[in-house]
Amino acid sequence: MLMVAIIASVIVVILDSVSGLHARWGRIFYAIEWGFTLLFTAEYLARLAVVKHPLRYARSFYGVIDLLSILPTYLSLLLPGSQALLVVRILRILRIFRVLKLMEYTEAGGMLIDALYRARRKIAVFLLAVLTLVVIFGAAMYVIEGPENGFTSIPVSMYWAIVTMATVGFGDITPLTPLGQLVTSLLILIGYGMIAVPTGIYTAELAAGLRQRRKVACPGCGLAEHEADALRCRCCGAELLAP
């Protein structure tokens, strides 16, 4: 029921942002939103009342999310439009995974986060290289094209370089000189090549993490994958045999 209420409240906020629906059903959306807010407020106060350390809970990740899920409605009384921030309620779905202890999902998420953490230095070096190219190509295009062709400053030219490297191509700033078009073509080719770099880095770390798992079947439940230093099965607790 909690997940249904969270998703329903977010859907109401999204629908209320559509001008046509707001004009026709605005009052109903407003009443429904206050109903959800009062429900979540009662739940938040109940949690504060029953936990052993209320202040610790209020400062925890889930406590902050619970507070943010109700605060915008009350702020909307003073700041009209702030209720759109209620979409933060979607983060409360994370509590469902924690409460129900869906190990398949939480463990998979942990593996993804661990792989990202192990790849952090390589990704940082990659981002530094990208930033360097953005500065160099941005400055070059500022000199080549100039303000008369839309490259009014180096920051604007850097914005163009980022859009071009990402192969997005908004078209709001385009080179007009032959040399500028040649540089643009070169940057697009570089962008295509660099898109695959962080994906490869992350995939390699993820594969390395998977290889570290012991391929030892549990004698109790038959689960085949365990952490490299695991002594007992993470599912049934049976002692694992040496590989």
N, C-alpha and C positions, 0 to 999 in steps of 0.2 A: 504493500500500500504506500509505503514511503516513496519508493521509486516512481509509482504512478503519480503521486502528488507533485513530486519534483518536476517530472517531465511535463505534466499538465500546466503547472505554473509558468514554466519557461515558454511553452507554446502560447499561452495567453499573452505574455509580454511581447512575443514576436508578432502575433496577429494584431495586437493593439498598436503596433508601430506603423501598420499599413493605413494610410489616410482614409481610404474608402471604408474599410472595416471599422476604423475608429469613429467615423462620423455616424455610422449606423448602429454599432454595438458598443460604443465607448462606455456607456453607463454600466452595461452588463459586465464588460471586461474589468471595469474599475471595482465593481462589487466582488467579482470573483477573486481579483487580485488581493483585496483586503481580507477576504476569507482565507486564502492561502497564507497571507502574512500573519494573521492572528493564530493560525494553526502552527506555523513554524515558530512563532514567538512563544507560544505555550510549550512547545517541545524544547526550545532552547532554555527557558526558565526551569523546566522540569529537570533537564540535565544538570543545570547548575545546582539545583536543590538536592539531587541524589548522589552526585559524585563526592568523593572523599575530599578532593582538593579543588574547589570551584575555580579559584584564580588560575591554577595550573591548566585546567581544562579551557578556560576562557582564552588563555594565551597560546594554546596548542593550535596546530594546523586546522584540525576539524572544528575547534571552537571558533576560530577566526572566520572560517567559511560559513559556519552556522550564523554568526553575527552579520556577516556581509549579505547573507541571503534574506535578511529581514530589514536591514537598515535603509536601503534605498526607498522603500515604500514610505517610511516615516519622513525621510528627507524630502520626498516629493511634496510634502505639505508646505515646505519652505522654498524648495528649488524645483519648480515644475520641469518635468522631463527626465529627472534623475531616476525614475522608476525603470527606465530602459536598462539600467545597470543590474537589474534583477536577474539577467541571464546568467550571472555568476552562480545562481542556484544549481546550474548543471553540474558544478563541481561537487555537490553534495552526493552525487551518485557514487563517488569514491567511497563514501561511508558504507554503501551497500556491499561493496566488495570486501570491505574490512569486516563488517558484521557477519556476513554469511560465510566468511573464510573460504572464498573460492580460490583454492590454492593453484588451480591450473592457470588462472588469470594473473594472480599476484606474483607467482613464480616467474611466469613468462615476462611480465612487466619488469621484474627485478633483473632478469637476464639482459633485457634491452638497455636498462639504465646502467648496469655494470659495464656493458660493452661501450656505451657512450662515454662513461667515466674513464675507461682505459684508453680510449682514443682521443682524450681531451687535448693532449699536447700536440698530436699530429694535426688535429683539426684547427688548433690555435695557429700553428705554423701556416697551414693552408689559408686561413682567413687573413693572416698578415700578408701573405703573398698576393692574395686577391686585392687587398687594400692598396698595396704598392702599385699593382697594375692599374687600378682605378685612378690613383693620383697621377701616374705617369701619362696614361692615355687622356685623362681629363685635361691636364695641362697642355699636352700636345694639341688637342683639338681646340682649345682656347686660342692657341697661337695660330693654328692653321685656318680655322673658320672665322673666329672673331665675333664681336658683339653683333655685327650686321647680319649674321646668319643664325642668331639665336643663342650663341654660346657667350652669354653676357659676362660670365665670371668663371673662375676655376671650380667653385662649388657646383654651379649649374652644369658645367662640363663633366664633373665627377658623377653627378646624377645621371647624365646621359650615358656615361661609361658603365654604370651599374645596370641600367636598363638594357643596354646593348649586350653586355656579358651574360646577363640572365636570359637573353634571347626573347625578351618580352616584346620590345618594339612598340612602345606607345605611339610614336610618331609625332609627339609634340615638339621634339627638337630633332632635326635631320640635317646632315651635312650636305652642302651644295657644291663644294669644290671637288674636283677629281681626286686630289690628294686626300681630302677628308673622307671621301667615299672609299678610297683604298684602305685607309686606316680603320674605317668602320668594318670593312670586310674581314680584315685581319683580326680585329677584336671579337667579331662574331665567331670565327673559327676557334680562337682561344677559349671563348666562353663555352662552346660545345665540348671541348676537351676537358675543361675544368669542372663541368657539372658532374662528371663521373668520379672525380677524385674523392670527395667526402663520402660518397656512397661506397666506393671500394674500401676506404679506410674503415668505415663502420662495419661493413660486411666481414672484413678480415678479422676484426676484433670479436665480432659475434661468433664467427666460426671457431676462433681459438677458444672462446669460452665454452662452446659446446663440446669441443674435443677434451676439455679438462674434466668433463663429467665421467665418472666411473661406469663402465658398461658391465656392472655386476648385478645379477638378478637377486632379489631378496628371497631368501628361503621361505619366508612366511607368506608374502602376498604376491611375489613374482615381479614386483616393480623393477625395471631394468636399469634406470638411470639414477645416479646419486652423485653428490658432490665428491671432489677428489679426496677430501679428508674425512668423509663421512664414516662413522663407525657403526651406525644403526640406520635402519630404513626410515626415511622421512614420512612414510605412510603408516606403517604398522608398528614401528619401533623395534623390529627384530634385529638381532646382531648380524652384520654383514660379514661374509666370509672373505678372506684375503684373496685378491685377484691372482 
